[in-house]
């Protein structure tokens, strides 16, 4: 599923019971989780009808659990695929409510607001997202495991928010690092790109 929101990493932990322990009955999933899981399988088909049906199931899931973060994230992905930008913006607001300190969600909300034609709202979200990125990167030690990945997202977000020169300056610092190869390669891929080129890549048009 393509989306211009920055991707999350999901970790699946498989726990096996010891042979000496009594057999455990599988625990029934909460209804919201079951709906989310069904929607995710349906959306994996990758066609518009499947995205639309999955989005309906995500709506049901979050109506049952209004704090279900992953369901909102998946719902946002479907809605951007369907170009339901106004609805996706409402979903992004829920992600901001649940993770107010995450700058990615505000940058995404800015992009969605821009798609709806609300440039003033887009600028507001961009400014808020950049301010959060600055606060995080200014207080994070360079030795932090996530420092350069955060710096990469910061640089890309600056370009999205029309601060191209500053964004390239941040990406240049990532390219110069010798600690995080993945972030260095990603920064190198987008360094010097125009905002339009970056947006096209993030939306899967390149």
N, C-alpha and C positions, 0 to 999 in steps of 0.2 A: 504494500500500500504506500503510495507516494504522498507525502505531505511536506509543507515547508516548515512545520514545527520541528525543533531539534529533537532527535530521537532519544528515547529512554532505553536503558538496558534493563531487561527483565531476567531475574535469576530464578530458575526452577530448582528447588531442593527436593530430592527424592529420599524419603526416609524408609528404610526397610526394617521390619521387626525381626528380632532374633528368632531362630527356630525354636528355642526353648520357651518363648513367650506364647501365651494363648493367642490364637488367631483373632485379629481385630476386624470388626465389621467396618466397611467403608463408611465414612461420615458423610451425611447428606449435605450437599452444598446449600448455602443460603440462597433464596430465590434470586436475589440481585446478582450474585456470582454466577449462577447457572445461566441467567439471561446474557450476561456479559460474555461468558465462554461460548455460548451458542452464536452470538452476534459476531464474535471474532472469527469463528470457523466459517461463517457465511461470507463475511467481508473478504476473506482470503481468496474467494473465487475471482475477485478483481473486476467485476462488471458493475455497471451503474445500478441495475436492479438489485443486485446483492448488497451494494453499499446502502441503498435506500432502505431495504428490509432490515439490515443490520442496525442502521441508525434508529429505526423504530424500536428495536429491542434494547438498544442502549438507553433510549428515552425511558423505557419501562424500568430498566435497571436503576437509573438514577432517581426515578420517582419513588422507588422502594428504599433507596439509600442515598440521600442527598450529599453524603460525604464520600462517595465511592470514587476516589481519584482516578484509578485506572480506567474505569468505565467512561469518565469524562474525557480522558486522553484519547481513548479509542473512538469515542463519539466525534471528537474534533477531527480526527483523521478522516473519518467517513464524510463528514460535512464539507471539508475542504476538497475532497475528491469530487463531490457532487456540486461544488461551487455554490453551496448554501452559505454564503459568507455572513449574512446577518445572523443566521442561526449559529454558525460556528463562532461568531464573536460573542454571543451569549454564553456559549460553552467555555470559551477562553476566559470569560469573566469568572466562571465557576472555578476554573483551575487557579486563577489568581486568588480567589477567596480561600481556597484550600491550601495554596502554597504562596502566600504573599511575599515571601522573600526570594522567590525564584524569578530572576530577570527574564528568562526565556519566554515565559508566558506573556509578559507585557510586550515584548517585541513582537510575538506572534499576534497578540491582540491589535497592535499597531498596524501590522500588515493586513489583517482582516478588516479593520476600520477603513483602511485606505481602499480596499476592494469595494467597500460599500459606498465610497465617495465622501466619507466624513474625514477630511484631512486634518481638521482641528483635533478630533479625538485621536487620530493616528499619531499626531505629533505629541500629544499628551502621554500616550502609552510609550512611545519611543523615548521620550525624556525620562520617564519613570524607570524604564528598563535599563537605560544607559547609566542612570544614577545608581541603581542597584549593582550593576556590574562594576562600576568604579569603586563602590564601597567594599565589595567582596575582594576584588583584585588588589586594592590598596592595603588590605589588612591580612591577606593570605601570604604565608611565607613561600618563597620560590621553591623551597624543598618539598612543599606539599605535593602529594601524589597527583592531585587534580589541578594543580596550578596552571599548567600549560594548556590543558583542555579548556579550562575556564577562560584563559586569555584568548584562545582561538575563537570561542563563541563570542567573547567581548569584541574582538576585532571584526568578525563578520557582522555582528549586530550594529556596530558603528557605521559600517558601509550601508546596511539596510536603512539606517536612520539618517542617511545623507551626510555622514561625516567620513567621507571616503579617505581623505588624507590621513586622518587620525586612525582610522581602521587599518590602513596599510602599515602605519607605524607600529601598531600593536602586533600585527601579523609578522612583521619583520623581526620582532623580538622573539616570537615563537619559532620562526625559521632558524634563528641563530642558536637556539638551545640544543643541547646534546643529551638531554635527559629523556625526552618524550618523542620518540620517532613518529608515532601515529599523528600526534598534533602537528609536528613539524611538516609532515607530508601534506596534511590537510591545509595548513596555512599556505604552503607553497603553491598548492593547486589554485587557491583563490586570490593570492597576492597580485595586485595590479589589475584585477578585474573591475569593470564598471559595476555600478549598482544593478543595472538592468541584466547584466550577464550573471551576477550572483543570484538575483531573484529567479531567473530562468532555470539555473541549476538547482536551486532549492525547491522549485516547484516541479522538477522533473522534466523540464522542456529542453534540456541539453543532454 
